[in-house]
Every structure is written in structure tokens, then in C-alpha cells.
Amino acid sequence: MNPIFKTTEKTINNYKKGGQASVYQGDYIGLIKKLPDDSVDLIFSSPPYCIGKAYESTNKLSDFIFSHEIIFKELVRVLKPGGSLCWQVGMHVKDGVSTPLDSLVYAESIKHFELKLRNRIIWTFGHGLHCHNRFSGRHETIMWFTKGNDYDFNLDAVRVKQKYPGKTSSKGIKKGQPSGNPLGKNPGDVWNIPNVKANHIEKTNHPCQFPVALPQIFIRALVPENGLVFDPFSGSGTTAVASLIENKYFIGSELCNEYNQIAHERILSTLEGLPKARPWNKEVATPNIKSKVATAPEGYGQPENIMDNLVQSLSSSFQT
């Protein structure tokens, strides 16, 4: 099965015939207008931030707002009752001024009474561009909405290991027994997942690629068996890969032919059982303090020394 199609009709027909993954090359409006009402279980996407990236035609914040006024109406229409909309955004930075895009997404969401905000997930990562006139950005946000109040949430599918598995209850009927859930703990609303840079196993030529783990966690927790995942800005096919790994159906759209070809290759390799993806529950690596990269060259200023000096300076100030 070739998962890349040039027309909306073939994309829709492919899904209806049981194709696991279909991507429409073109503007999302061309695809979403063809999707039936109440047909999608999960929408996961990261829209253009309008900050002047190569794949963007504008850097105006007003265009971000206008585009969401158009797309949210359609997203709500195609989403099943009880379905989930997960919208991943960061900051719009222009002339040194930052605007949190999640605030604009929320402002649009409240125009649709069906949408209920369940979580504002903070995705944090340790590496990225280094700023010189402000603190470096090291997080983005995923807004999780449900269509209505009757929805399913499979927490057991995404539990992570307990930090203190041997901790026991000190009183009550469970005194002396493990106090934590034996299946693991709730992962919380702050997720530390490496971003896709440099030598990351998932890296492609897409400049703003998010990790497979982001949509995968939501798919595990929110999408039923044989459920359909939709990404209107599918880019290099990350959401498609996550959907296939979790044995769900996927449909998406992307304007850029280059990114569609990348998605094509990633989808095929995943269908063949060879996905390139960092495991969703893999802990962030901690470097060996004796390794070369973790050892400071002679004369190299260490942040902890700077902090020690600052603490000493503050202590002296309070004493005087």
C-alpha cells in the first residue's frame, strides 16, 4: 500500500477501504472539508507558529489568530463526541517580544462550547537555541481538549515507574503495604522528552520536528481500538508513525512535497516493523561525570561556581 495520495478522494477512499495510513498532499482545508462529521477519535498537531520558518508564508501574529478561527470550527465538526483535540504550540517571538501561543489557542477554544480543556501539558527539553538577551526557551505546550464531558482516559496505558516503589503506607488498612500503584504512577503534566536535534534517531530534514513520544502518549491514553488519528499539519509524518506504532489508523495533510516524501518513507518503514523512534518511556540520559564531554577544560567557568559566588555574595549582603 502506498500511503501518499495526491487527491482528497483517494485519501478518504483509502481509509474507508482499510488503509492504515493516508496523507493528502495539499492544504488541510482540501482534506478536512471531505471528512464526515463526528469521524475522528484524536486530532494531534502542531500548527505553523507564523514566525517566518521556511515552510511558513507569514510571520504575523494576526495570521496565526485568523487561521485558527478557520480551522477550529472544522476540527470541532469532525471530532467525535468524547474525542480529543491535542494542539502543540510554543512561543511566537518577534523583535525580541514573546507571545505564548497557547493563550491564543485557548482564547479560540472557548468560542466552541463543546471543547473542554483537560490539561495543559508542558513538554520540556534540555537542548535548543541559546539566547543572549533573554532566557533560552526550553519548553512547549500541548493543550488537551475533549469534545464534551463524556470521554475515555486510559491512565494505566501511560503510567511510568514509581520513584519510590518501596514506600509503604504508615497508617490505615493499608499500613505496611506499598503506597503507590504497582502499575506505576501518573506521568503528570510536565514531560521531559528530548527534542529532535542533531543525532536524534528520529531526525529528518524537517526543521521543527517534534518527537514521536509526544503524540504516542496521547494516542495510548485516548484512542480506542481501531480508532482514527488526524493531523492536519502532518509535516514529516511523526503523528502517523506514532499512530502506526500503537496500531491505530491515521489520516493527515501536508502542503510540502519534500516533507510528504519523508513521511512516505517513515510510514513504510513503520508498516514494515522498522520504525525509527525513541521509546516513549525511555528516561533522559544522564552523562557520566567522568566522561570527556562532562569534564570542563582547564579554566572553563562552571555554572555551579557562578552560583556559589552568588550565594556567598547574597549571604554577605544580608549579614552586613
Secondary structure, DSSP 8 states (H G I E B T S, - for coil): ---EESSHHHHHHHHHTT-SEEEEES-HHHHHTTS-TT-EEEEEE-----S--TT-S---HHHHHHHHHHHHHHHHHHEEEEEEEEEEE-EEEETTEEEEHHHHHHHHHTTSTTEEEEEEEEEE-S-----SSS----EEEEEEEEESS-----GGGG-B--SSTT-BBSSSTTBTSB-S-TT-B---SEEE---S-TT-TT--S-TT---THHHHHHHHHH--TT-EEEETT-TTTHHHHHHHHTT-EEEEEES-HHHHHHHHHHHHHHHTT------TT-------TTSGGGS--TT---HHHHHHHHHHHHHHHHH-
